[in-house]
Amino acid sequence: MRSVFALVNRARQRFGEVISAMADTEGTIDSMMMPYSDTVKKNRKKHLIIKDDEEACCPQIEANTRTIPGIISQRGCAYAGCKGVVVGPIKDMVTITHGPVGCGYYSWGTRRNKARADDNTPKDKIYTQLCFTTDMQEPDIVFGGEKKLARMIDEVVATFHPRAINICATCPVGLIGDDLGAVAKAAEERHGIQVLAYNCEGYKGVSQSAGHHIANNNVMEKIVGKGTERKPGRFVINLLGEYNIGGDGWELERILKEIGYTVNCVLTGDSSYLDIKNLHLADLNLVQCHRSINYIAEMMEAKYGTPWLKVNFIGIDATNQSLRQLARCFGDPELAQKTEEIIERETARVTPILDQYRKVLQGKTAFAIVGGSRSHHYQYLLRDLGMEMIIAGYEFAHRDDYEGRQVIPTIKTDADSKNIPELHLIPDEKMYKEPHVHLNMSKEKFDELNAEVPLNYYEGIYPTMKNGQIIIDDANHHEVEVLIQTKKPDLFLSGVRDKYIVHKMGVASKQLHAYDYSGPYAGYNGAITFARDVARALTTPAWKLITPPWEKEQEPRSESHA
Ligand code: CFM
């Protein structure tokens, strides 16, 4: 009898907790909406979800739509997504920014994708530390910038002899109508190397996400499939959507190579033009950042039949699970055994170190408001450390990143998304192989595998969140301030634009884009670095010296700020 009472009591208590958490969260959302007009309120409410365990499926969220004019959120532009994120890190291509100097200058070296020389790419063929821009001036805007761009390509070829060149468009180039495609084509004929033109004018689409798509299309159409050399090995894989921020990709290559995989290409962190040409010769694609690279994964599936597996190498449990699923894909007993050996050895090595950090991190809460995938991935690493991400936000993700890929056919296209060409590729006559042939297994075995380890699928962030937690799309400073004041996290994970404001509010803040010059954060060694950085951030005595603004006596606001 006692145990029944205990159960009932526990259930009541749990019910009470959930109700108060929900009421509290409703209150937070009401405060966020308070200053808004009815139209803005209606719009912003659609970009919020509260996780509800009772609901069978994820409520629909509005995502990848225009930010309301006048509200400053954290998004970037299409040029940033194309040049800054996807094609900029290709180490042996010169990437020219065609436009006034600001776009090239401010995207120069700010994303910490690292590159180094390898067997095929000597040091003098790596251009990622340099900034190339046409520096358009008023006469170029008035009379057109095509000649200046052509001259610049000639100069780049004469000085650096690169293997290939990217040209990325900025807003004014699209407005004055420079024909980048024609300039690139003429340059290819003059120099006998590939010159790719990306029409990634900043205003295309609603965020940098449009630039990812434009970059994916061009890389897929113009580079992938041009090579013929498969790297030696029985298990040849690509790691897509990994950009080697702070050396993440190198830590993952260390682990994957030791298990017995051949890493054909990491796209695009520390990748080379030569490797991308051979992308189609791998057996399997791993997808780390779904948002930025799912287009190439999907197009390769259509054109070559290459299956893809969504992985997450952020966190120990997440890494171990991804490695096990990866081994399952090849169905090889030796590979499975080696995987278990490495998992056991690495987990045993890092666990005692993480245990030490857990002593100060256990029970702490965090928010993450980042681009389009880290707010999901880092939940696993935080849980390894005894922490909980109570609010997760994306700047520019699409509905499938929140709700899962099954919603893709139901996503409405609008004027902004129609702006970005959608390539529909058909199976390549010579190179298409059925997915099970890529994995060297029978169709039956492949179907069994697919039932256990979902291939070509991503479930989104929603299932990982806990009851009552908030998911927010395209958050702005005002909303972030209210969330911090009401939910009082111990740690805020975001970018440099809000980092220092949050510090001044007395809350530790870590940059999750560039890792504040630290890293790697991926894999086993990355988990240690992250735990150390977060433990330091939370325990620094500086917090004792700061009084959050809401704890100070309210000073009357001056008219000019009202
Ligand atoms: Fe993918 Fe990225 Fe991200 Fe992204 Fe980015 Fe980035 Fe990011 Mo900054 S590709 S979506 S456009 S994981 S640069 S390495 S950290 S916003 S969450």
Boltz pocket constraint, residues with backbone or C-beta under 6 A from the ligand:
constraints:
  - pocket:
      binder: B
      contacts: [[A, 81], [A, 85], [A, 111], [A, 208], [A, 241], [A, 243], [A, 245], [A, 289], [A, 290], [A, 291], [A, 292], [A, 370], [A, 371], [A, 372], [A, 373], [A, 374], [A, 375], [A, 512], [A, 513], [A, 514]]
      max_distance: 6.0
